[in-house]
Amino acid sequence: MSLLSDIINLNLSESTEKTIAEYIWIGGSGLDLRSKAKTLPGVVTDPSELPKWNYDGSSTGQAPGDDSEVILHPQAIFRDPFRRGKNILVICDTYTPAGEPIPTNNRFNAAKIFSHPDVVAEDPWYGIEQEYTLLQKDINWPLAWPIGGFPGPQGPYYCGAGADKAFGRDIVDSHYKACLYAGINISGINAEVMPGQWEFQVGPTAGIAAGDQLWAARYILERITEIAGVVLSLDPKPIQGDWNGSGAHTNYSTKSMRNDGGIDVIKKAIEKLSLRHKEHIASYGKGNERRLTGLHETADIHTFSWGVANRGASIRVGRETEQAGKGYFEDRRPASNMDPYVVTSMIAETTILLK
């Protein structure tokens, strides 16, 4: 194994100018991440320098077998924390050979919204809190939980320390450092309320980059859990009963909200969100009804609400924002398995473009 490790960690820059690009895309479920590698003749620093590529869409649930080719368009580049050196990870979106976005390409519509002049002028920022659960391989049960049984009730695990409270910290810290290496604006991590559940935050990040960075962070986490022999779950309620679910709380601000008097802009934005509550809920992740029950720090899925420092509301305005009269708010409705391209662009569309 030491020889294998040595080979995996070979520094290619000492022997070749060639680099490896791992092309990453979203599969047919809208949540599964797929990837394959391409050798490049040299260093690439901008997506526009990368060639388009293709894959068999019939094997990912995205094309029929008799017309299976799907085209990958490179959109964002990150440093590769696994191969390291000059090698890169490439976030791509997906098109037919004729150049039309395929139905699962949510990035395409998001990019149109983020390029709208009114949205560009407002420079929307996002901070996404990605919660997730680590599961024991093959048994679909949280990491370090007794098989067929339960740990002690919630209370000591949130931001906890100790072998009986924090399960999987080595995986979480590895992911944290790998994201920083990759160039992702990961702003923190913490153990969550349910044992075996964790959170990382990406942001503040502007516009379409928020989606690119969260998908890249998810891919890196999938790869690290693969190495560790642990399964990553983004299910919004992985364990039924008196256990917290997993969300992807989305913090949001525009230039007008960040300027003096921004609290009035925030209140108008929240009013607009209330008018499209059903549309947002329908786009905020599968199985969210199991999580948004009005319990475990959630609002009921059927009722829109907002409040200052209220974690049981649909929208939370921070105490600091209220006191400063400007800042940001938090949409607490998105599920952990939401598509960040959909959620971020929809919030911008509703709060900026809806008249």
Phi and psi in degrees as a GROMACS rama.xvg file:
@    title "Ramachandran Plot"
@    xaxis  label "Phi"
@    yaxis  label "Psi"
@TYPE xy
-66.2232  -36.618  SER-2
-66.2486  -42.6467  LEU-3
-60.2373  -42.8279  LEU-4
-62.4104  -40.6936  SER-5
-61.3024  -42.0022  ASP-6
-67.9325  -42.9741  ILE-7
-58.3572  -36.4869  ILE-8
-93.382  14.9349  ASN-9
-56.045  136.02  LEU-10
-88.7058  101.735  ASN-11
-66.9147  -25.3605  LEU-12
-63.3122  -18.059  SER-13
-80.0295  -15.659  GLU-14
-129.001  -15.0848  SER-15
-153.918  153.127  THR-16
-86.2238  -10.4462  GLU-17
-71.225  150.154  LYS-18
-129.219  167.001  THR-19
-115.099  130.007  ILE-20
-112.071  122.393  ALA-21
-92.9946  106.937  GLU-22
-80.426  125.962  TYR-23
-120.31  135.537  ILE-24
-145.569  168.133  TRP-25
-94.9283  130.056  ILE-26
-81.6566  -169.934  GLY-27
-67.0049  -23.8255  GLY-28
-76.0482  -13.7727  SER-29
84.7056  -2.76813  GLY-30
-130.338  -27.0862  LEU-31
-74.6424  133.373  ASP-32
-100.206  133.563  LEU-33
-120.291  156.459  ARG-34
-160.236  155.664  SER-35
-152.312  158.559  LYS-36
-105.321  147.075  ALA-37
-130.4  135.727  LYS-38
-83.6201  130.838  THR-39
-109.306  151.44  LEU-40
-70.6145  -18.8417  PRO-41
-165.188  -164.202  GLY-42
-76.29  136.419  VAL-43
-123.921  132.745  VAL-44
-120.181  -6.89619  THR-45
-135.701  138.408  ASP-46
-56.9604  -30.6109  PRO-47
-64.8468  -19.0691  SER-48
-84.266  -9.78888  GLU-49
-90.2544  143.795  LEU-50
-74.4841  150.311  PRO-51
-67.9302  158.196  LYS-52
-139.702  -179.423  TRP-53
-142.798  166.225  ASN-54
-150.634  171.665  TYR-55
-84.4752  97.0047  ASP-56
-68.1336  -19.5242  GLY-57
-69.1914  -19.8401  SER-58
-91.9988  -2.9789  SER-59
-121.172  7.64855  THR-60
74.6506  28.2962  GLY-61
-124.424  2.44877  GLN-62
-163.292  153.005  ALA-63
-74.8282  159.756  PRO-64
-65.9181  -27.4068  GLY-65
-88.0001  -1.08246  ASP-66
-154.24  66.6415  ASP-67
-92.6504  -6.09846  SER-68
-76.854  125.841  GLU-69
-118.577  137.638  VAL-70
-99.4561  132.503  ILE-71
-94.8875  126.894  LEU-72
-108.728  112.629  HIS-73
-61.5648  135.867  PRO-74
-127.992  -29.1874  GLN-75
-151.25  143.591  ALA-76
-117.198  139.118  ILE-77
-134.837  151.65  PHE-78
-66.8131  142.967  ARG-79
-88.8936  110.006  ASP-80
-75.6944  -9.32435  PRO-81
-91.8344  -49.4849  PHE-82
-88.5048  -25.0822  ARG-83
58.1789  -158.089  ARG-84
62.3215  -135.84  GLY-85
-94.7023  7.55399  LYS-86
-75.4304  154.914  ASN-87
-134.958  156.038  ILE-88
-101.526  139.416  LEU-89
-126.877  114.259  VAL-90
-80.9634  125.746  ILE-91
-121.18  157.212  CYS-92
-116.126  175.723  ASP-93
-126.297  138.911  THR-94
-141.251  158.389  TYR-95
-73.525  164.048  THR-96
-58.5435  -23.4592  PRO-97
-81.3024  -4.37936  ALA-98
94.7006  9.37106  GLY-99
-90.3706  136.489  GLU-100
-63.8189  137.437  PRO-101
-76.889  162.745  ILE-102
-56.8686  -30.2091  PRO-103
-84.8176  1.83722  THR-104
-84.9257  82.9724  ASN-105
-77.5155  -16.8542  ASN-106
-65.0062  -35.8216  ARG-107
-58.1621  -50.2288  PHE-108
-68.1533  -36.6364  ASN-109
-61.2442  -42.7539  ALA-110
-62.0125  -35.635  ALA-111
-64.3177  -42.3001  LYS-112
-66.1716  -44.6721  ILE-113
-70.9834  -16.9242  PHE-114
-93.8623  -2.6541  SER-115
-63.2267  134.119  HIS-116
-54.103  -37.9332  PRO-117
-67.0558  -35.2632  ASP-118
-74.2394  -42.57  VAL-119
-57.4361  -42.0842  VAL-120
-63.9325  -28.5108  ALA-121
-90.0008  -9.67893  GLU-122
45.5841  64.4706  ASP-123
-67.3977  134.915  PRO-124
-111.734  147.487  TRP-125
-133.091  145.355  TYR-126
-131.16  113.441  GLY-127
-106.1  127.488  ILE-128
-99.8102  99.3383  GLU-129
-89.6019  108.017  GLN-130
-91.652  149.475  GLU-131
-157.902  166.301  TYR-132
-125.587  136.848  THR-133
-93.2309  127.227  LEU-134
-114.207  148.564  LEU-135
-68.1942  134.932  GLN-136
-61.7255  136.91  LYS-137
80.2117  -17.118  ASP-138
-116.575  -1.11761  ILE-139
53.7257  47.3519  ASN-140
-137.873  139.842  TRP-141
-56.7435  150.232  PRO-142
-56.6062  130.548  LEU-143
71.461  1.76683  ALA-144
-74.0351  144.694  TRP-145
-63.7937  134.488  PRO-146
-61.2832  122.695  ILE-147
78.778  1.81042  GLY-148
-132.727  -169.372  GLY-149
-131.955  149.815  PHE-150
-77.8806  -175.193  PRO-151
-64.4313  160.253  GLY-152
-62.0638  161.77  PRO-153
-59.8025  149.232  GLN-154
151.501  -59.1521  GLY-155
-86.1948  -3.71486  PRO-156
-89.3625  -34.2502  TYR-157
-60.2597  118  TYR-158
56.3933  27.7567  CYS-159
-85.3617  168.656  GLY-160
-137.363  147.215  ALA-161
122.258  150.781  GLY-162
-63.6969  -22.4319  ALA-163
-96.478  6.69431  ASP-164
-130.497  -38.2582  LYS-165
-112.655  114.276  ALA-166
-114.366  113.644  PHE-167
100.447  20.6717  GLY-168
-61.7396  -32.861  ARG-169
-62.5614  -37.4826  ASP-170
-66.2251  -44.7442  ILE-171
-65.6748  -44.215  VAL-172
-67.5841  -37.0206  ASP-173
-60.9787  -41.9703  SER-174
-64.969  -42.7165  HIS-175
-56.0328  -51.9764  TYR-176
-67.9341  -37.1071  LYS-177
-64.8179  -37.4166  ALA-178
-67.1656  -42.0139  CYS-179
-62.4449  -41.797  LEU-180
-59.9035  -41.7715  TYR-181
-68.3141  -20.8131  ALA-182
98.2231  13.6611  GLY-183
-81.0502  138.738  ILE-184
-82.8534  62.8877  ASN-185
-78.5366  127.33  ILE-186
-106.33  -4.53828  SER-187
167.747  171.899  GLY-188
-142.003  159.537  ILE-189
-163.597  153.035  ASN-190
-70.0286  141.486  ALA-191
-99.9807  -174.72  GLU-192
-67.7545  -41.1004  VAL-193
-85.4677  134.438  MET-194
-61.8697  135.884  PRO-195
88.5978  -2.42875  GLY-196
-105.881  137.498  GLN-197
-135.554  172.631  TRP-198
-143.484  142.167  GLU-199
-127.228  155.295  PHE-200
-119.415  134.157  GLN-201
-114.741  123.63  VAL-202
134.92  176.694  GLY-203
-70.51  136.545  PRO-204
-136.592  139.57  THR-205
-92.2952  137.255  ALA-206
56.4851  -137.591  GLY-207
-63.555  -23.1687  ILE-208
-63.611  -25.9792  ALA-209
-61.6008  -44.1469  ALA-210
-67.2512  -43.6577  GLY-211
-58.4909  -45.0229  ASP-212
-71.4041  -37.0356  GLN-213
-68.6123  -40.5068  LEU-214
-64.0221  -39.5648  TRP-215
-63.9273  -40.5687  ALA-216
-65.4561  -38.5461  ALA-217
-63.9151  -42.3151  ARG-218
-60.9654  -45.5462  TYR-219
-62.0342  -38.9385  ILE-220
-66.1999  -39.485  LEU-221
-59.7791  -42.2049  GLU-222
-67.4833  -39.3997  ARG-223
-70.0182  -41.4551  ILE-224
-66.6418  -31.851  THR-225
-59.2349  -46.5175  GLU-226
-63.1943  -39.3355  ILE-227
-79.9456  -9.45539  ALA-228
72.9598  30.7702  GLY-229
-122.149  149.421  VAL-230
-100.618  133.616  VAL-231
-89.4468  129.17  LEU-232
-118.956  127.593  SER-233
-106.743  18.8595  LEU-234
-63.3651  133.796  ASP-235
-71.2707  -14.4884  PRO-236
-147.966  73.804  LYS-237
-66.2969  -28.3964  PRO-238
-126.765  120.15  ILE-239
-72.4537  161.023  GLN-240
103.074  -154.998  GLY-241
-84.296  57.7281  ASP-242
-132.139  142.06  TRP-243
-64.9004  146.596  ASN-244
-86.7791  -175.579  GLY-245
-117.962  128.947  SER-246
-120.218  -176.468  GLY-247
-138.073  65.7987  ALA-248
-52.23  132.821  HIS-249
-117.223  109.23  THR-250
-85.6968  141.257  ASN-251
-147.43  140.324  TYR-252
-152.101  155.658  SER-253
-116.741  170.648  THR-254
-56.8811  -41.9509  LYS-255
-65.2467  -34.3943  SER-256
-71.3372  -31.5345  MET-257
-81.5738  -16.9088  ARG-258
-84.7564  166.314  ASN-259
-53.6909  137.549  ASP-260
81.462  7.5712  GLY-261
-63.5796  -21.1537  GLY-262
-60.9829  -33.5709  ILE-263
-68.9107  -36.816  ASP-264
-65.6966  -39.7413  VAL-265
-61.4772  -44.4567  ILE-266
-64.9998  -37.8962  LYS-267
-67.0354  -38.7457  LYS-268
-64.1534  -41.744  ALA-269
-64.1443  -38.124  ILE-270
-62.2996  -41.7271  GLU-271
-63.1283  -41.1427  LYS-272
-62.6721  -35.842  LEU-273
-63.3803  -32.3146  SER-274
-73.5499  -20.766  LEU-275
-118.684  29.6749  ARG-276
-56.1992  -46.926  HIS-277
-63.9601  -41.2708  LYS-278
-63.805  -40.4671  GLU-279
-67.4713  -45.8371  HIS-280
-57.8396  -39.9212  ILE-281
-64.9814  -20.2311  ALA-282
-110.687  7.87623  SER-283
-101.225  15.7642  TYR-284
121.45  147.136  GLY-285
-81.0277  140.424  LYS-286
78.5228  12.3743  GLY-287
-66.4709  -23.337  ASN-288
-64.5014  -24.361  GLU-289
-75.173  -21.0617  ARG-290
-97.255  -44.9534  ARG-291
-84.5313  79.7234  LEU-292
-108.661  -7.76623  THR-293
92.1535  -4.93682  GLY-294
-111.851  171.26  LEU-295
53.2245  49.1044  HIS-296
63.5625  38.2821  GLU-297
-131.103  158.804  THR-298
-90.4204  156.433  ALA-299
-65.2428  138.509  ASP-300
-61.6976  -26.9483  ILE-301
-88.2068  -9.27704  HIS-302
-124.939  125.587  THR-303
-86.4672  136.383  PHE-304
-150.87  159.354  SER-305
-147.292  159.089  TRP-306
-169.171  164.799  GLY-307
-86.2547  123.963  VAL-308
59.621  25.1006  ALA-309
-103.94  106.91  ASN-310
-83.1269  1.8563  ARG-311
-102.464  14.2476  GLY-312
-107.444  161.834  ALA-313
-64.8863  -43.132  SER-314
-122.475  128.438  ILE-315
-111.819  127.144  ARG-316
-99.6593  128.06  VAL-317
-69.3282  150.839  GLY-318
-59.9653  -38.5017  ARG-319
-64.7815  -38.8481  GLU-320
-63.1201  -43.5073  THR-321
-61.0982  -43.934  GLU-322
-69.5069  -37.2634  GLN-323
-79.5248  -20.5986  ALA-324
75.9724  17.4979  GLY-325
-167.578  164.279  LYS-326
140.854  -126.013  GLY-327
-142.213  171.379  TYR-328
-134.36  168.409  PHE-329
-118.288  121.906  GLU-330
-88.6792  110.555  ASP-331
-92.7683  4.91875  ARG-332
-81.8816  -33.4588  ARG-333
-58.645  138.909  PRO-334
-80.8495  163.638  ALA-335
-61.5782  -25.5688  SER-336
-97.6801  16.4136  ASN-337
-66.6912  158.221  MET-338
-91.3699  116.181  ASP-339
-63.4503  -26.4476  PRO-340
-62.6009  -42.3068  TYR-341
-68.7169  -50.0305  VAL-342
-65.9474  -48.0158  VAL-343
-65.2034  -43.1205  THR-344
-70.6254  -33.6827  SER-345
-68.3934  -39.219  MET-346
-63.1248  -43.0968  ILE-347
-64.4514  -43.005  ALA-348
-60.9182  -46.2819  GLU-349
-68.4112  -43.8018  THR-350
-85.0195  -23.7929  THR-351
-107.278  -44.23  ILE-352
-92.0328  -23.1456  LEU-353
-73.026  121.165  LEU-354
